[in-house]
Amino acid sequence: MALFSLFLASISFLAYASAQLSGSVGPLTSITNKKETALCNVVDYGAVADNSTDLGPALKSAFEACIDGGLVYIPSGDYLLETWVTLSGGSAWALQIDGIIYRGGTDGGNMIYIEHATDFELFSSTSSGAVQGSGYLYHIDGNISGPRILRLYEVTDFSVHDIALTDSPSFHFTMDTCTNGEVYNMAIRGGNEGGLDGIDVWGDNIWIHDSPAENILVEDIYCNMSGGCAIGSLALDTSISNIQYRNIYTWSSNQMMMIKSNEGSGTVENVVFENFIGILCENFLFLCILLTYWSSQTAAGGEGVTLTNITFSSWTGTEANGALRGPVRVVCSSTNPCTDITISDFAMWTETGDTQWYLCESAYGSGFCLKPDSGSLTSYTTTTTVSTAPTGYSAPTMAADLATGFGTTRSIPIPTIPTSFFPGATPISSLAADIYH
């Protein structure tokens, strides 16, 4: 199982982006055509925007009326979701959430669960629709095992965009065994606690922009006060290939990128991490754990995941304290070393103090403390400390960093979707509010 975790994603069904995608992504039918086929307004099925009437039954009934094609519509207003909804099947349909949905129930699982659908779109036409999970009511007692906000399972030719997901009790958005999807122009804001992932995805041919897996492109991502980006935890029979992350901005996060496993088997290959900017990352800024152990993961068995042909290029910015947590940490299995690892054009420096260190273990390739592959792959450990800042480490910041510091014991306000997800870059596609209004 491959897990990609990130916190903010920034068109729909045009020709696919080149990079690592393998074909076109997004829905096959336009919103206009779906709306012309059928319009299923939840209000017509009993929904009331009073934040007290359960939206669940009305949403399920509206979906069943549009399951063969159409637009399920939640108008502006405040709605309470007490019973979770499973929307199973359907083709050429869309869910338009222009209102704000508030969690009212306490069941586990998924508040909104969409499965076995094709040609599907979930969005807000105003770019201000949202789901408020009020997860702090769980987290205040140290509980992160409540429901997810949104899960897609075996969904193909789809998009999710222009929606805000806030303070989920558990994960915010999960895509499981999905294909040909696009996720963009989203704002996800969660509690300051590990395990409250923003976006988790495993599937094929997924484009996350302005998050066994293959052919994944993640670009124009803005993470702040989060766990940053990660691949893992990897376990048995891992099959990850053709992955590209590019234009990733990280502010005060635990790490910029992390690959993690504990034993396991299979492969991770042909992966590129390009053009990362990190500002004031608090722990490992560049925490690339290519290893047979990850302290937070139960051992999976196996001889370790094989990692090869992984490239890190064009990284700039700062870590909080390079003497405590250095920006380069590549730790691989002593019995199954990593190969063909490349670190180039990498310029990071410490915000505190005047030294930083690099750690490499059983990793072969080029750059920093990596050993060149001479044909004999043996275990080794090398730590290098430097006291001179690299040239060109200074990096631009976002014009307006998102508000943070909400903790886990009080309500987190719903964010506004940003107009940019990477310094100097406009979103790849316009906000829906600019298209529909």
C-alpha positions in Angstrom: 0.0 0.0 0.0 1.4 3.4 -0.9 0.4 6.5 1.0 1.0 10.0 -0.2 0.3 12.6 2.5 0.1 16.4 1.8 -1.9 19.2 3.1 -2.8 21.7 0.4 -3.5 20.9 -3.2 -3.9 23.6 -5.7 -8.2 21.3 -15.0 -10.2 19.1 -15.3 -10.3 16.7 -18.2 -8.0 18.1 -20.9 -4.9 16.4 -22.3 -3.0 15.0 -19.4 0.1 16.7 -18.0 3.2 15.2 -19.4 5.5 14.3 -16.4 4.7 11.0 -14.9 1.1 10.6 -15.9 0.1 7.8 -18.2 -3.0 9.2 -19.8 -5.9 11.7 -19.5 -7.3 12.5 -16.1 -10.6 13.9 -14.9 -14.3 13.5 -15.7 -15.5 12.7 -19.2 -18.7 14.7 -19.1 -18.9 18.5 -18.4 -20.9 19.9 -15.5 -23.2 21.6 -18.0 -24.1 18.3 -19.6 -24.6 16.6 -16.3 -26.9 19.5 -15.1 -28.9 19.3 -18.3 -29.4 15.6 -17.8 -30.8 15.9 -14.3 -30.6 18.4 -11.4 -31.1 16.8 -8.0 -31.3 19.5 -5.3 -31.1 18.0 -1.8 -33.6 20.6 -0.7 -36.2 18.9 -2.9 -35.5 15.7 -0.9 -35.9 17.1 2.6 -32.6 18.9 3.3 -32.9 22.1 5.3 -30.1 24.7 5.7 -30.7 25.1 9.4 -27.7 23.2 10.8 -30.0 20.9 12.7 -31.9 18.7 10.1 -29.9 15.7 9.2 -28.6 16.1 5.6 -27.7 12.4 5.2 -31.1 10.9 4.0 -31.7 13.8 1.6 -28.3 13.5 0.1 -28.7 9.8 -0.4 -32.1 10.3 -2.0 -30.8 13.0 -4.3 -27.9 10.8 -5.4 -30.3 7.9 -6.1 -32.3 10.2 -8.4 -29.1 11.2 -10.3 -27.2 7.9 -10.2 -27.5 7.4 -13.9 -26.3 10.9 -14.7 -26.9 14.3 -13.4 -25.9 16.9 -10.8 -26.5 16.5 -7.1 -26.7 20.0 -5.7 -26.2 21.2 -2.1 -27.1 25.0 -2.2 -25.4 27.6 0.0 -26.3 27.5 3.7 -25.4 25.5 6.8 -26.2 21.7 6.9 -25.8 19.1 9.6 -24.6 15.6 8.7 -25.6 13.2 11.4 -25.7 9.9 9.4 -22.8 9.1 7.1 -23.6 8.6 3.4 -22.3 5.9 1.1 -22.9 6.8 -2.5 -22.2 3.6 -4.5 -22.1 3.3 -8.2 -23.2 5.8 -10.8 -21.8 7.2 -13.9 -21.6 10.8 -15.3 -22.7 12.4 -12.1 -21.4 15.2 -9.9 -21.7 16.4 -6.4 -21.8 20.2 -6.1 -21.3 21.4 -2.5 -21.9 25.1 -2.3 -23.0 25.0 1.3 -21.1 24.1 4.5 -21.6 20.7 6.0 -21.0 20.3 9.7 -20.4 17.0 11.4 -23.1 16.0 13.8 -22.7 12.2 14.1 -20.1 10.3 16.0 -19.8 7.0 14.0 -16.4 5.9 12.7 -15.7 5.3 9.0 -16.3 8.0 6.4 -18.7 10.9 6.6 -19.0 11.0 2.8 -18.0 7.7 1.0 -18.1 7.5 -2.8 -17.4 4.1 -4.4 -17.5 2.3 -7.7 -18.2 5.5 -9.7 -17.0 6.7 -13.0 -17.0 10.1 -14.7 -17.5 11.8 -11.4 -16.8 15.3 -10.1 -17.0 16.8 -6.6 -16.6 20.6 -6.3 -18.0 23.9 -5.1 -19.1 26.3 -7.8 -18.4 29.2 -5.5 -15.0 27.9 -4.3 -16.4 28.4 -0.7 -18.2 25.1 -0.1 -16.7 23.2 2.8 -17.0 20.3 5.3 -16.3 21.1 9.0 -15.4 18.0 10.9 -15.0 19.6 14.3 -12.3 17.1 15.1 -11.1 19.0 18.1 -14.0 17.4 20.0 -12.1 14.1 19.6 -8.6 15.5 19.7 -9.1 17.3 23.0 -9.1 13.8 24.6 -6.2 12.6 22.5 -8.4 10.6 20.2 -7.6 10.6 16.4 -9.6 7.4 15.5 -12.8 9.2 14.5 -14.3 9.3 11.0 -12.6 10.6 7.8 -14.3 13.4 6.1 -14.2 12.1 2.5 -13.2 8.8 0.9 -13.2 7.7 -2.7 -12.9 4.0 -3.5 -12.6 2.5 -6.9 -13.5 5.7 -8.6 -12.3 6.4 -12.2 -12.2 9.4 -14.5 -12.9 11.9 -11.7 -12.0 15.3 -10.2 -12.3 16.9 -6.8 -11.7 20.6 -6.6 -12.6 24.0 -5.1 -13.7 22.6 -1.7 -12.3 23.1 1.8 -12.0 20.3 4.3 -11.5 21.4 7.9 -10.5 19.7 11.2 -11.3 16.1 10.4 -11.4 13.7 13.4 -9.1 11.5 11.4 -7.8 11.7 7.8 -9.4 14.4 5.7 -9.4 13.0 2.2 -8.5 9.5 1.0 -8.4 8.1 -2.5 -8.2 4.3 -2.5 -7.7 2.2 -5.7 -8.7 5.2 -7.9 -7.7 5.8 -11.5 -7.5 8.8 -13.9 -8.2 11.4 -11.2 -7.4 15.1 -10.7 -7.4 17.0 -7.4 -6.8 20.8 -7.4 -7.7 24.1 -5.9 -8.3 22.7 -2.4 -7.7 24.0 1.1 -7.3 21.4 3.9 -6.7 22.6 7.5 -6.3 20.0 10.3 -5.3 19.8 13.9 -1.7 20.0 15.1 -1.4 16.3 15.6 0.2 13.4 13.7 -2.1 11.0 11.9 -4.6 13.7 10.7 -3.4 13.4 7.1 -4.6 15.9 4.5 -4.7 13.8 1.3 -3.8 10.1 1.1 -3.8 8.4 -2.3 -3.0 5.1 -3.8 -4.0 4.4 -7.3 -2.9 4.9 -11.0 -2.7 8.0 -13.1 -3.5 10.7 -10.5 -2.7 14.4 -10.9 -2.7 16.4 -7.7 -1.9 20.1 -8.3 -2.4 24.1 -7.6 -1.2 14.9 -3.9 0.6 -0.4 -5.5 0.8 3.2 -7.0 2.2 4.4 -10.3 2.0 7.4 -12.6 1.4 10.0 -10.0 2.1 13.8 -10.5 1.9 16.1 -7.5 2.6 19.8 -8.2 2.0 23.3 -7.0 1.4 22.3 -3.4 1.5 24.6 -0.3 2.0 22.9 3.0 2.3 24.8 6.3 2.4 23.7 9.9 1.9 20.1 8.7 3.6 16.8 8.2 4.7 17.9 4.7 4.8 15.3 2.0 5.4 11.6 2.5 5.4 8.2 0.7 4.7 5.4 3.1 4.4 3.7 5.4 5.5 1.0 3.0 4.9 -2.6 3.8 4.9 -5.9 1.9 4.6 -6.1 -1.9 5.2 -2.4 -2.4 4.9 -1.4 -6.1 5.5 2.3 -6.6 6.9 3.8 -9.8 6.9 6.9 -12.0 6.2 9.5 -9.3 6.9 13.2 -9.7 6.6 15.9 -7.1 7.4 19.4 -8.3 6.9 23.0 -7.1 6.3 22.2 -3.4 6.3 25.0 -0.9 6.6 24.0 2.8 6.5 26.4 5.7 7.2 25.3 9.3 6.4 21.7 8.6 7.9 18.5 10.1 9.6 17.7 6.9 9.5 18.6 3.2 9.6 15.0 1.9 9.8 11.6 3.7 9.9 8.0 2.5 9.3 5.6 5.3 9.1 1.9 5.9 9.8 -0.8 8.4 11.1 -4.0 6.7 8.6 -4.8 3.9 9.2 -5.9 0.3 8.8 -4.8 -3.3 10.1 -1.7 -5.0 10.0 2.1 -5.2 11.6 3.3 -8.4 11.7 6.2 -10.9 10.8 9.0 -8.5 11.6 12.7 -8.9 11.3 15.4 -6.2 11.9 18.7 -8.0 11.8 22.4 -7.1 11.1 22.3 -3.4 11.1 25.4 -1.2 11.2 25.0 2.6 11.0 27.8 5.2 11.6 27.2 8.9 10.9 23.5 8.8 10.9 22.4 12.4 12.2 18.9 12.3 14.0 17.1 9.5 13.6 19.4 6.6 14.7 16.8 4.1 13.9 13.6 5.9 14.3 10.9 3.2 14.0 7.6 5.2 14.9 4.9 2.8 15.2 2.1 5.3 14.2 -1.1 6.9 13.0 0.6 10.1 10.7 3.4 10.9 10.1 3.8 14.6 6.4 4.7 14.4 5.6 1.7 12.2 5.2 -2.0 13.2 7.6 -4.2 11.4 6.0 -5.6 8.2 8.3 -8.6 7.7 10.3 -9.1 4.5 13.8 -8.2 3.5 13.1 -4.5 3.0 11.7 -2.4 0.2 14.1 -1.9 -2.7 14.6 1.8 -3.6 16.3 2.9 -6.8 16.5 5.7 -9.3 15.3 8.5 -6.9 16.2 12.1 -7.7 16.1 15.2 -5.6 16.9 18.4 -7.4 16.5 22.2 -7.0 15.8 22.4 -3.2 16.2 25.8 -1.4 15.3 27.4 1.9 16.0 26.8 5.6 15.5 24.4 8.4 14.9 25.5 12.0 18.1 24.1 13.5 20.6 22.3 11.3 22.7 21.2 14.2 19.8 19.2 15.7 18.1 18.1 12.5 20.2 18.2 9.4 18.6 18.8 6.0 19.9 15.6 4.3 19.2 12.2 5.9 19.3 9.2 3.7 19.1 6.0 5.8 18.9 2.7 3.9 18.9 -1.0 4.8 22.3 -2.5 5.6 21.2 -5.7 3.8 19.3 -4.0 0.9 21.1 -0.7 0.2 19.4 2.0 -1.9 20.9 2.6 -5.4 20.9 5.3 -8.0 20.0 8.1 -5.6 20.8 11.6 -6.9 20.9 14.8 -4.8 21.7 17.9 -7.0 21.2 21.7 -6.8 20.4 21.4 -3.1 20.9 24.5 -1.0 19.5 24.5 2.5 20.8 26.4 5.6 19.9 26.6 9.2 17.9 29.4 10.8 19.5 28.8 14.2 23.3 28.4 14.8 26.0 28.2 12.2 26.3 24.4 11.4 24.3 21.7 9.9 24.9 18.0 9.2 24.2 15.4 6.6 23.7 11.6 7.3 23.9 8.8 4.8 23.7 5.1 5.5 24.0 2.3 3.0 22.9 4.7 0.2 24.6 4.8 -3.2 24.5 7.5 -5.9 25.8 11.0 -6.2 25.6 14.1 -4.0 26.5 15.1 -0.4 27.4 12.0 1.7 26.2 9.4 -0.8 28.8 6.9 -1.9 29.2 6.2 -5.6 28.1 2.7 -6.8 31.3 0.8 -7.4 29.6 -2.5 -7.8 30.1 -3.6 -4.2 27.1 -2.5 -2.1 28.1 -2.8 1.5 26.7 -1.1 4.6 28.3 2.1 5.7 27.4 5.2 7.8 28.8 8.7 7.0 28.0 11.9 8.9 29.2 15.3 7.5 29.1 18.6 9.4 29.4 21.9 7.5 29.7 25.5 8.9 29.4 27.5 5.7 26.0 28.3 4.1 25.6 27.1 0.6 25.3 29.6 -2.2 21.7 30.4 -3.3 19.9 28.9 -0.3 17.7 32.0 0.2 14.2 31.3 -1.2 11.0 33.3 -1.8 8.1 33.1 0.6 4.4 33.1 0.0 2.7 36.5 -0.1 0.4 35.5 2.7 1.1 32.4 4.8 -2.1 30.8 6.0 -3.0 31.3 9.7 -1.9 28.5 11.9 -1.5 27.5 15.5 -5.0 26.4 16.2 -3.8 23.3 18.2 -6.2 20.5 18.9 -8.5 21.8 21.7 -10.6 24.4 19.9 -12.6 24.8 16.7 -10.5 25.4 13.6 -12.0 28.0 11.2 -12.7 27.0 7.6 -10.0 28.4 5.4 -10.4 30.4 2.2 -8.9 28.6 -0.8 -5.6 30.5 -1.7 -5.1 32.2 -5.0 -1.6 30.8 -5.3 0.0 27.5 -4.0 3.6 28.2 -4.9 5.6 31.5 -4.8 5.1 33.4 -8.0 2.8 30.9 -9.6 -0.9 31.2 -10.4 -3.1 28.1 -10.2 -3.0 25.8 -13.2 -6.8 26.2 -13.5 -8.9 29.1 -12.4 -11.0 28.9 -9.2 -14.5 27.7 -9.9 -15.9 30.9 -8.4 -14.3 32.8 -11.3 -15.7 30.3 -13.9 -19.3 29.9 -12.7 -20.0 33.3 -11.1 
